[in-house]
Amino acid sequence: MIAAVGRRERTKVANRAAILAAGREVFAELGYEAAGVRHIVRRTDLAAGTFYNYFPDKEAVFRALVREVGEEARRRVRAARRAARSPRAFVEDAYRAYFEFIVEDPRRAAFLSRNAGAIRSMFDESERPAGTDELAEDLRDAIARGEMPPVDVDYCAGAMIAVGLELGERLVRRDPPDVEGATRFAGGLFA
């Protein structure tokens, strides 16, 4: 019985991962608007009905993918900010971590580039505030430790996130992406 439960759970994890991987490819190639559940299912070895055991629609797959990307981006950026030893490093190292993350995997870069509008319209209410709140907290901590000059944390966090997202969208469209150029530009604005 325990082996069957373990096998069943592994199958569930594998099926969900297969749907997400297929969704990432389809959204990167077709974009959110043109993609459909049938496109995603065709990229897996699963039956069409199996899809609905995991996700109710393509939007749920898309949201899961964006959440996954957002969580990893925030983790890396926050680690870079917390390891920084100067105001300039606080800014530049965080931007570099974000820019490197979005371009290190060409499939991720294609997914982000092709779906920038859909991501912006669907996630300004969830992913963006999470990143802004974390940045505001890190700014307050750095100011309290005397590592950053006092600034209006609300304005600064909002502006820094907006610049990062906008530059990130432009960065993934460049061939080749210029991570250091984008990092220097953003750093020069805020440091």
DRENPA-3360 file (N, C-alpha, C; in nm, 2 decimals, always signed):
BEGIN
1 = MIAAVGRR = +0.08/-0.12/+0.00/+0.00/+0.00/+0.00/+0.09/+0.13/+0.00 ~ +0.19/+0.13/+0.08/+0.28/+0.25/+0.09/+0.35/+0.27/-0.04 ~ +0.40/+0.16/-0.10/+0.46/+0.17/-0.23/+0.37/+0.23/-0.34 ~ +0.24/+0.18/-0.33/+0.15/+0.23/-0.43/+0.12/+0.38/-0.41 ~ +0.11/+0.43/-0.29/+0.09/+0.57/-0.26/+0.22/+0.65/-0.31 ~ +0.33/+0.60/-0.28/+0.46/+0.66/-0.32/+0.46/+0.67/-0.48 ~ +0.43/+0.56/-0.54/+0.43/+0.56/-0.69/+0.33/+0.66/-0.74 ~ +0.21/+0.66/-0.68/+0.10/+0.75/-0.73/+0.14/+0.90/-0.71;
9 = ERTKVANR = +0.20/+0.93/-0.60/+0.25/+1.07/-0.58/+0.36/+1.10/-0.68 ~ +0.45/+1.01/-0.70/+0.56/+1.04/-0.80/+0.49/+1.06/-0.94 ~ +0.39/+0.99/-0.98/+0.32/+1.00/-1.10/+0.26/+1.14/-1.11 ~ +0.19/+1.18/-1.00/+0.13/+1.31/-1.00/+0.23/+1.42/-1.02 ~ +0.34/+1.41/-0.95/+0.45/+1.52/-0.96/+0.50/+1.52/-1.10 ~ +0.52/+1.40/-1.16/+0.57/+1.39/-1.30/+0.47/+1.45/-1.40 ~ +0.35/+1.42/-1.38/+0.25/+1.47/-1.47/+0.23/+1.62/-1.47 ~ +0.23/+1.67/-1.34/+0.22/+1.82/-1.33/+0.35/+1.89/-1.39;
17 = AAILAAGR = +0.46/+1.83/-1.37/+0.59/+1.88/-1.42/+0.58/+1.88/-1.58 ~ +0.53/+1.77/-1.63/+0.52/+1.76/-1.78/+0.43/+1.86/-1.84 ~ +0.32/+1.89/-1.77/+0.22/+1.99/-1.81/+0.29/+2.13/-1.81 ~ +0.36/+2.16/-1.70/+0.42/+2.29/-1.68/+0.53/+2.31/-1.79 ~ +0.61/+2.20/-1.81/+0.72/+2.21/-1.91/+0.66/+2.23/-2.05 ~ +0.55/+2.16/-2.08/+0.49/+2.18/-2.21/+0.43/+2.32/-2.22 ~ +0.37/+2.37/-2.11/+0.31/+2.50/-2.11/+0.42/+2.61/-2.13 ~ +0.53/+2.59/-2.07/+0.64/+2.69/-2.09/+0.68/+2.70/-2.23;
25 = EVFAELGY = +0.69/+2.58/-2.30/+0.73/+2.58/-2.44/+0.62/+2.64/-2.53 ~ +0.50/+2.61/-2.51/+0.39/+2.66/-2.59/+0.37/+2.81/-2.57 ~ +0.38/+2.85/-2.45/+0.36/+3.00/-2.42/+0.48/+3.08/-2.48 ~ +0.60/+3.02/-2.48/+0.72/+3.08/-2.54/+0.70/+3.09/-2.69 ~ +0.65/+2.99/-2.75/+0.64/+2.99/-2.89/+0.52/+3.06/-2.95 ~ +0.40/+3.04/-2.89/+0.28/+3.10/-2.94/+0.23/+3.22/-2.87 ~ +0.27/+3.24/-2.74/+0.22/+3.35/-2.66/+0.09/+3.31/-2.59 ~ +0.06/+3.37/-2.48/-0.05/+3.34/-2.40/-0.18/+3.34/-2.48;
33 = EAAGVRHI = -0.21/+3.44/-2.56/-0.34/+3.46/-2.63/-0.36/+3.35/-2.73 ~ -0.26/+3.31/-2.80/-0.27/+3.21/-2.91/-0.27/+3.07/-2.86 ~ -0.21/+3.05/-2.74/-0.20/+2.91/-2.69/-0.33/+2.86/-2.64 ~ -0.35/+2.73/-2.64/-0.46/+2.66/-2.59/-0.43/+2.54/-2.51 ~ -0.52/+2.48/-2.44/-0.50/+2.36/-2.37/-0.45/+2.25/-2.46 ~ -0.51/+2.24/-2.58/-0.48/+2.13/-2.67/-0.33/+2.14/-2.71 ~ -0.28/+2.27/-2.73/-0.14/+2.28/-2.76/-0.05/+2.23/-2.65 ~ -0.09/+2.25/-2.53/-0.01/+2.21/-2.41/-0.01/+2.05/-2.41;
41 = VRRTDLAA = -0.13/+2.00/-2.42/-0.15/+1.85/-2.40/-0.07/+1.78/-2.51 ~ -0.07/+1.83/-2.63/+0.00/+1.77/-2.75/+0.15/+1.76/-2.72 ~ +0.21/+1.84/-2.63/+0.35/+1.84/-2.60/+0.38/+1.74/-2.49 ~ +0.28/+1.67/-2.44/+0.31/+1.57/-2.34/+0.27/+1.44/-2.39 ~ +0.29/+1.34/-2.31/+0.24/+1.20/-2.34/+0.11/+1.17/-2.26 ~ +0.05/+1.27/-2.21/-0.07/+1.26/-2.13/-0.20/+1.26/-2.22 ~ -0.30/+1.20/-2.17/-0.43/+1.21/-2.23/-0.49/+1.35/-2.20 ~ -0.57/+1.40/-2.29/-0.63/+1.53/-2.27/-0.70/+1.54/-2.14;
49 = GTFYNYFP = -0.78/+1.44/-2.10/-0.85/+1.45/-1.97/-0.76/+1.46/-1.85 ~ -0.64/+1.40/-1.86/-0.54/+1.41/-1.75/-0.51/+1.55/-1.72 ~ -0.50/+1.64/-1.82/-0.46/+1.78/-1.79/-0.55/+1.84/-1.69 ~ -0.69/+1.81/-1.70/-0.78/+1.87/-1.61/-0.78/+1.82/-1.47 ~ -0.71/+1.71/-1.44/-0.69/+1.66/-1.31/-0.59/+1.75/-1.23 ~ -0.51/+1.83/-1.31/-0.41/+1.92/-1.25/-0.44/+2.07/-1.26 ~ -0.50/+2.11/-1.37/-0.52/+2.25/-1.40/-0.66/+2.26/-1.46 ~ -0.74/+2.37/-1.43/-0.87/+2.39/-1.49/-0.86/+2.45/-1.63;
57 = DKEAVFRA = -0.75/+2.52/-1.66/-0.75/+2.59/-1.79/-0.60/+2.63/-1.81 ~ -0.58/+2.69/-1.93/-0.45/+2.74/-1.96/-0.40/+2.85/-1.87 ~ -0.49/+2.94/-1.82/-0.46/+3.04/-1.73/-0.39/+2.99/-1.61 ~ -0.44/+2.88/-1.55/-0.39/+2.83/-1.43/-0.24/+2.78/-1.46 ~ -0.22/+2.72/-1.57/-0.08/+2.68/-1.61/+0.01/+2.80/-1.62 ~ -0.04/+2.90/-1.69/+0.04/+3.03/-1.70/+0.07/+3.09/-1.57 ~ -0.03/+3.10/-1.48/-0.01/+3.16/-1.35/+0.09/+3.08/-1.27 ~ +0.09/+2.95/-1.28/+0.18/+2.86/-1.21/+0.32/+2.89/-1.26;
65 = LVREVGEE = +0.34/+2.90/-1.39/+0.47/+2.93/-1.45/+0.52/+3.06/-1.41 ~ +0.44/+3.16/-1.41/+0.49/+3.30/-1.37/+0.52/+3.30/-1.22 ~ +0.44/+3.24/-1.14/+0.47/+3.23/-1.00/+0.60/+3.16/-0.97 ~ +0.63/+3.06/-1.05/+0.75/+2.98/-1.03/+0.87/+3.07/-1.07 ~ +0.86/+3.14/-1.18/+0.97/+3.24/-1.22/+0.98/+3.35/-1.12 ~ +0.87/+3.41/-1.08/+0.88/+3.52/-0.98/+0.94/+3.48/-0.85 ~ +0.91/+3.36/-0.80/+0.96/+3.32/-0.67/+1.11/+3.30/-0.68 ~ +1.16/+3.24/-0.79/+1.30/+3.21/-0.80/+1.38/+3.35/-0.83;
73 = ARRRVRAA = +1.32/+3.43/-0.91/+1.38/+3.57/-0.93/+1.39/+3.64/-0.80 ~ +1.29/+3.64/-0.72/+1.29/+3.72/-0.59/+1.39/+3.65/-0.49 ~ +1.40/+3.52/-0.49/+1.50/+3.45/-0.41/+1.64/+3.50/-0.44 ~ +1.67/+3.50/-0.57/+1.81/+3.53/-0.61/+1.84/+3.68/-0.58 ~ +1.74/+3.76/-0.61/+1.76/+3.91/-0.60/+1.78/+3.94/-0.45 ~ +1.70/+3.88/-0.37/+1.70/+3.91/-0.22/+1.84/+3.86/-0.17 ~ +1.88/+3.75/-0.21/+2.01/+3.70/-0.16/+2.12/+3.79/-0.20 ~ +2.12/+3.85/-0.32/+2.22/+3.94/-0.37/+2.21/+4.07/-0.28;
81 = RRAARSPR = +2.10/+4.12/-0.26/+2.08/+4.24/-0.17/+2.14/+4.22/-0.03 ~ +2.10/+4.11/+0.02/+2.14/+4.08/+0.16/+2.29/+4.05/+0.17 ~ +2.36/+4.01/+0.07/+2.50/+3.99/+0.07/+2.58/+4.12/+0.04 ~ +2.51/+4.22/-0.01/+2.58/+4.35/-0.05/+2.65/+4.41/+0.07 ~ +2.76/+4.48/+0.04/+2.84/+4.54/+0.15/+2.85/+4.69/+0.12 ~ +2.78/+4.74/+0.02/+2.78/+4.89/-0.01/+2.65/+4.92/-0.07 ~ +2.61/+5.05/-0.07/+2.49/+5.09/-0.13/+2.49/+5.06/-0.28 ~ +2.60/+5.08/-0.35/+2.61/+5.05/-0.49/+2.59/+4.90/-0.52;
89 = AFVEDAYR = +2.66/+4.81/-0.43/+2.64/+4.67/-0.45/+2.50/+4.63/-0.42 ~ +2.43/+4.69/-0.32/+2.29/+4.66/-0.29/+2.21/+4.68/-0.42 ~ +2.23/+4.78/-0.49/+2.16/+4.81/-0.61/+2.21/+4.72/-0.73 ~ +2.33/+4.73/-0.76/+2.38/+4.66/-0.88/+2.38/+4.51/-0.87 ~ +2.42/+4.46/-0.76/+2.42/+4.31/-0.74/+2.28/+4.25/-0.75 ~ +2.18/+4.32/-0.70/+2.04/+4.28/-0.71/+2.00/+4.28/-0.86 ~ +2.02/+4.39/-0.93/+1.98/+4.40/-1.07/+2.06/+4.29/-1.15 ~ +2.18/+4.27/-1.13/+2.26/+4.17/-1.20/+2.20/+4.03/-1.18;
97 = AYFEFIVE = +2.17/+4.00/-1.05/+2.11/+3.87/-1.02/+1.98/+3.85/-1.10 ~ +1.90/+3.96/-1.10/+1.77/+3.95/-1.18/+1.79/+3.93/-1.33 ~ +1.88/+4.02/-1.38/+1.90/+4.01/-1.53/+1.97/+3.88/-1.57 ~ +2.06/+3.83/-1.49/+2.13/+3.70/-1.52/+2.02/+3.59/-1.52 ~ +1.94/+3.59/-1.42/+1.83/+3.49/-1.41/+1.74/+3.49/-1.53 ~ +1.70/+3.60/-1.57/+1.60/+3.60/-1.68/+1.66/+3.56/-1.82 ~ +1.79/+3.58/-1.83/+1.85/+3.54/-1.96/+1.93/+3.41/-1.96 ~ +1.95/+3.35/-1.84/+2.04/+3.23/-1.83/+1.98/+3.11/-1.90;
105 = DPRRAAFL = +1.85/+3.11/-1.91/+1.78/+3.00/-1.98/+1.71/+3.06/-2.10 ~ +1.75/+3.02/-2.22/+1.68/+3.08/-2.34/+1.53/+3.05/-2.34 ~ +1.49/+2.94/-2.29/+1.34/+2.91/-2.29/+1.27/+3.01/-2.19 ~ +1.33/+3.03/-2.08/+1.27/+3.13/-1.98/+1.27/+3.27/-2.05 ~ +1.38/+3.31/-2.11/+1.38/+3.44/-2.17/+1.27/+3.45/-2.28 ~ +1.26/+3.34/-2.36/+1.15/+3.35/-2.47/+1.01/+3.35/-2.40 ~ +0.99/+3.28/-2.30/+0.86/+3.28/-2.23/+0.83/+3.42/-2.18 ~ +0.93/+3.49/-2.11/+0.91/+3.62/-2.06/+0.89/+3.72/-2.17;
113 = SRNAGAIR = +0.97/+3.71/-2.27/+0.96/+3.81/-2.38/+0.83/+3.80/-2.46 ~ +0.79/+3.68/-2.49/+0.67/+3.66/-2.57/+0.55/+3.70/-2.49 ~ +0.55/+3.69/-2.36/+0.43/+3.71/-2.28/+0.44/+3.83/-2.19 ~ +0.52/+3.92/-2.22/+0.54/+4.04/-2.13/+0.41/+4.11/-2.10 ~ +0.33/+4.13/-2.20/+0.20/+4.20/-2.18/+0.11/+4.12/-2.09 ~ +0.09/+3.99/-2.12/+0.00/+3.91/-2.04/+0.05/+3.90/-1.89 ~ +0.18/+3.89/-1.88/+0.24/+3.88/-1.74/+0.21/+4.01/-1.67 ~ +0.23/+4.12/-1.73/+0.21/+4.25/-1.67/+0.06/+4.27/-1.63;
121 = SMFDESER = -0.03/+4.23/-1.72/-0.17/+4.25/-1.69/-0.23/+4.15/-1.59 ~ -0.17/+4.04/-1.58/-0.23/+3.94/-1.49/-0.16/+3.93/-1.35 ~ -0.04/+3.99/-1.34/+0.04/+3.97/-1.22/+0.08/+4.09/-1.14 ~ +0.03/+4.21/-1.19/+0.06/+4.33/-1.12/+0.00/+4.32/-0.98 ~ -0.10/+4.24/-0.96/-0.17/+4.23/-0.83/-0.11/+4.13/-0.74 ~ -0.02/+4.05/-0.79/+0.04/+3.95/-0.70/+0.19/+3.94/-0.69 ~ +0.25/+3.91/-0.81/+0.40/+3.89/-0.81/+0.47/+4.02/-0.79 ~ +0.43/+4.12/-0.85/+0.50/+4.25/-0.84/+0.49/+4.31/-0.70;
129 = PAGTDELA = +0.38/+4.31/-0.63/+0.37/+4.36/-0.49/+0.46/+4.27/-0.40 ~ +0.47/+4.14/-0.42/+0.56/+4.06/-0.34/+0.70/+4.11/-0.35 ~ +0.75/+4.13/-0.47/+0.89/+4.18/-0.49/+0.91/+4.32/-0.43 ~ +0.81/+4.40/-0.45/+0.82/+4.54/-0.40/+0.82/+4.54/-0.25 ~ +0.74/+4.46/-0.18/+0.74/+4.45/-0.04/+0.87/+4.40/+0.02 ~ +0.93/+4.30/-0.05/+1.06/+4.24/-0.01/+1.17/+4.35/-0.02 ~ +1.17/+4.42/-0.13/+1.27/+4.52/-0.15/+1.25/+4.63/-0.05 ~ +1.13/+4.68/-0.02/+1.11/+4.78/+0.08/+1.16/+4.73/+0.22;
137 = EDLRDAIA = +1.13/+4.61/+0.25/+1.19/+4.56/+0.38/+1.34/+4.56/+0.38 ~ +1.40/+4.52/+0.27/+1.55/+4.52/+0.26/+1.60/+4.66/+0.27 ~ +1.54/+4.75/+0.20/+1.58/+4.89/+0.21/+1.57/+4.95/+0.35 ~ +1.46/+4.92/+0.42/+1.45/+4.97/+0.56/+1.56/+4.91/+0.64 ~ +1.58/+4.78/+0.63/+1.69/+4.72/+0.71/+1.83/+4.78/+0.68 ~ +1.86/+4.80/+0.55/+1.99/+4.86/+0.51/+2.00/+5.00/+0.56 ~ +1.89/+5.08/+0.56/+1.89/+5.21/+0.61/+1.91/+5.21/+0.76 ~ +1.84/+5.12/+0.83/+1.86/+5.11/+0.98/+2.00/+5.07/+1.02;
145 = RGEMPPVD = +2.07/+4.99/+0.94/+2.21/+4.95/+0.97/+2.31/+5.06/+0.92 ~ +2.26/+5.16/+0.86/+2.35/+5.27/+0.82/+2.42/+5.24/+0.69 ~ +2.38/+5.13/+0.62/+2.44/+5.09/+0.49/+2.38/+5.16/+0.37 ~ +2.27/+5.23/+0.39/+2.20/+5.30/+0.28/+2.16/+5.44/+0.33 ~ +2.17/+5.54/+0.25/+2.12/+5.67/+0.29/+1.97/+5.66/+0.31 ~ +1.91/+5.75/+0.39/+1.77/+5.75/+0.41/+1.70/+5.80/+0.28 ~ +1.60/+5.72/+0.24/+1.52/+5.75/+0.12/+1.38/+5.73/+0.15 ~ +1.29/+5.77/+0.06/+1.15/+5.74/+0.07/+1.14/+5.60/+0.02;
153 = VDYCAGAM = +1.12/+5.50/+0.11/+1.13/+5.36/+0.08/+1.02/+5.32/-0.02 ~ +0.90/+5.37/+0.00/+0.79/+5.34/-0.09/+0.82/+5.38/-0.23 ~ +0.86/+5.51/-0.25/+0.89/+5.55/-0.38/+1.01/+5.48/-0.44 ~ +1.11/+5.46/-0.36/+1.23/+5.40/-0.41/+1.21/+5.25/-0.45 ~ +1.14/+5.18/-0.37/+1.11/+5.04/-0.40/+1.02/+5.03/-0.53 ~ +0.92/+5.11/-0.54/+0.84/+5.11/-0.66/+0.92/+5.14/-0.78 ~ +1.00/+5.24/-0.77/+1.08/+5.29/-0.89/+1.18/+5.18/-0.93 ~ +1.25/+5.12/-0.83/+1.35/+5.02/-0.86/+1.29/+4.89/-0.93;
161 = IAVGLELG = +1.17/+4.85/-0.88/+1.10/+4.74/-0.94/+1.06/+4.77/-1.08 ~ +1.00/+4.89/-1.10/+0.96/+4.93/-1.23/+1.07/+4.93/-1.33 ~ +1.18/+4.99/-1.29/+1.30/+4.99/-1.38/+1.35/+4.85/-1.41 ~ +1.36/+4.77/-1.31/+1.40/+4.63/-1.33/+1.32/+4.55/-1.43 ~ +1.19/+4.57/-1.41/+1.10/+4.50/-1.50/+1.10/+4.55/-1.65 ~ +1.11/+4.68/-1.66/+1.12/+4.74/-1.79/+1.25/+4.70/-1.86 ~ +1.36/+4.72/-1.79/+1.49/+4.69/-1.85/+1.50/+4.54/-1.88 ~ +1.44/+4.46/-1.79/+1.44/+4.31/-1.81/+1.36/+4.27/-1.94;
169 = ERLVRRDP = +1.25/+4.34/-1.97/+1.18/+4.31/-2.09/+1.26/+4.35/-2.21 ~ +1.33/+4.46/-2.20/+1.41/+4.50/-2.32/+1.54/+4.41/-2.33 ~ +1.59/+4.37/-2.22/+1.71/+4.29/-2.22/+1.69/+4.15/-2.29 ~ +1.57/+4.09/-2.26/+1.55/+3.96/-2.32/+1.53/+3.97/-2.47 ~ +1.50/+4.09/-2.52/+1.48/+4.10/-2.67/+1.61/+4.13/-2.74 ~ +1.72/+4.16/-2.67/+1.85/+4.19/-2.73/+1.92/+4.07/-2.77 ~ +2.00/+4.07/-2.87/+2.07/+3.96/-2.92/+2.22/+4.01/-2.94 ~ +2.31/+3.98/-2.86/+2.29/+3.90/-2.73/+2.25/+4.00/-2.62;
177 = PDVEGATR = +2.19/+3.94/-2.51/+2.15/+4.02/-2.40/+2.27/+4.08/-2.33 ~ +2.26/+4.21/-2.29/+2.37/+4.28/-2.23/+2.34/+4.30/-2.08 ~ +2.37/+4.20/-2.00/+2.34/+4.20/-1.86/+2.42/+4.31/-1.79 ~ +2.55/+4.32/-1.82/+2.63/+4.42/-1.76/+2.59/+4.56/-1.80 ~ +2.55/+4.58/-1.92/+2.51/+4.72/-1.96/+2.38/+4.76/-1.89 ~ +2.28/+4.66/-1.88/+2.16/+4.69/-1.81/+2.18/+4.71/-1.66 ~ +2.28/+4.64/-1.61/+2.31/+4.65/-1.46/+2.37/+4.79/-1.44 ~ +2.47/+4.83/-1.52/+2.53/+4.96/-1.50/+2.43/+5.07/-1.52;
185 = FAGGLFA = +2.34/+5.06/-1.61/+2.24/+5.16/-1.64/+2.15/+5.17/-1.51 ~ +2.10/+5.06/-1.47/+2.01/+5.07/-1.35/+2.08/+5.11/-1.23 ~ +2.21/+5.06/-1.21/+2.29/+5.11/-1.10/+2.32/+5.25/-1.09 ~ +2.34/+5.31/-1.21/+2.37/+5.45/-1.22/+2.24/+5.54/-1.19 ~ +2.13/+5.48/-1.21/+2.00/+5.56/-1.18/+1.98/+5.56/-1.02 ~ +2.02/+5.46/-0.95/+1.98/+5.45/-0.81/+2.10/+5.46/-0.71 ~ +2.22/+5.43/-0.75/+2.33/+5.43/-0.66/+2.38/+5.57/-0.62;
% end
